[in-house]
Amino acid sequence: SLLSLKPRRAFRTQMPRIVACLLFPGFELLDVAAPLELLGAVGQETLQFRYVTTTGGENVHSSLMEASGSGQGGPRLQADFEMAPDGAIRPLGGGRNEDAIRPNVLFVPGGVGTRRLVSGDDEQGVLSWIADCVQHCEIVFSVCTGSWVLARAGVLDGLEATSNKAVLRLGQPQRDRPQVMWQASAR
């Protein structure tokens, strides 16, 4: 689902736009690849993608790795940025806070790894980073259970949202964040 959280100035005023794609262990590879493939058609002069790690490591394993239990090999993406204070991102591996940039767009994919993000105590600061990042973004969007992560960060309160239908049937997001108007039949 695509969300524009607040009215903003026209999207075309400053190019290129930085799209921060949040990668966490157990992300769904298809949830990342399909939207970014479509968005990539607009060209790098319009959008630049930054893969942001939640773990501090550059190789982030997809949900296929999690399901196999192998913990090595298999599909993974290499992150090039990490979370920085106040919702910004900085280059991975020695990037200083002074090098941090604010993304214009935040993208949170789904996957089995979202369950860890929504069930923990936010020890890595991912949810608080999302809440800070959203304050500066023009567009925020998610795929599948990525919306549950956005909800848990408190950025969907009072808004309509949908998620993975099996997860919604179990009522997990609704119990976790009743402030969100969850739509079980929306796409």
Disulfide bonds with the S-S distance in Angstrom:
none
